[in-house]
Amino acid sequence: MTGALPAFTTPARNRAMVLARRPGGNPEPGDFALSEGPVPVPGDGEILVRNLYLSADPVQRGWAANPALMPIGAAMRALAVGVVIDSRAPGMAAGDVVYGMLGWQDYALAARADLLSHSPSPRAPLPAYAGVLGMPGVTAWLALHDLAPPLAGRTVLVSTAAGSVGSVVGQIARQAGAHVLGLTGSEGKVAQCTERFGYHQAFDYHRHDLAEVLERACPGGFDLYFDNVGGAISDMVLRMMAKNGRIIQCGTAATASWSPPPTGLRPEREILMRTLTWSGFVIFDHADRFGEATERLTDLLLDGKLSHEAHVETGIERVPEVLAEMLAGRNQGKTLIWIGD
């Protein structure tokens, strides 16, 4: 396994995929437009980054809908992995690999506050820094260890179990000795869960009556539910939790829009009578611990204890389409777009 830089070009102009209109739900390709401008010049304390791998993530749906975060006409807010090509920031040099809020564009100006990780000598392939060693992997690691460490003999259920977060959750929980079950969206992803990601069982929620198969698989209920989807599946699982169970709310992918707020079954009676703990986790609240978690995950990866999957497309012009495909569940693993030409 190597962290060597791939060959890349340095275009004379900066292409950027900008938000052209505010999405009404899931962003569509027509909500974006490709623009071109000059390559920016770093000021004091800044670095110029040549982005190589752009990330497409479910959280971008919320970012695109929020005018305070994402103005019309600006490069789409996005995580990316890139290489420093000019630095005016102490401790950072040309050739360093960085990962952070760099946007859907060829070049990004960044300060340290924009970065989640900085690797002068990367130990793993660059795509891993946006996936298993990036926001998804670190989310899984910190959320589990902070909120509900999986214990030997406990039952754990994970939604979007083959996804970039869920796949790491499953492996960590299995290595801790828990009995791990997953929910996912295709038979191919079911096979990934059980053959690669450590799940004892996994179920395609399109093919099964989930209440029936989960009751049969785990009649005593679940000690931990790592929830990446919310919605109707969460309404069901809430009523299958074991006494003193814990729920980690890490995503709400099942809900395309929160305006107006959706309605569903009331949860408070289940929380009360099952004495549940239900905690939210937002990775950007823990940016100061990113480096620590990345190093721990890198050790596991290099020791062969962490499997991961990357779905890599090519070309900045395809980024909006790739995001739409990912939100529809048609990806396999962490979704990235190579733009290094």
Buried (B, 14 or more C-beta within 10 A) or exposed (E): EEBEEEEBEEBEEBBBBBBBEBBEEBBBBEBBBBBEEEBBEBEEEBBBBBBBBBBBBBBBBBBBBEEEEBEEEBBBBBBBBBBBBBBEBEEBEEEBBBBBBBBBBBBBBBBBEBBBBBBEEBBBBBBBBBBBBBBBBBBBBBBBEEBBBBEEEBBBBBBBBBBBBBBBBBBBBBBBEBBBBBBBBBEEBBEBBBEBBBBBBBBBBEEEEBEEBBEEBBEEBBBBBBBBBBBBBBBBBBBBBBEEBBBBBBBBBBBBBEEEEBEEEEBEEBBEEBEBBBEBBEBEEBBEBBBEBBEBBBEBBEEEEBBBBBBBBEEBBBBBBBBBBBBEBEBBBBBBBBBBE
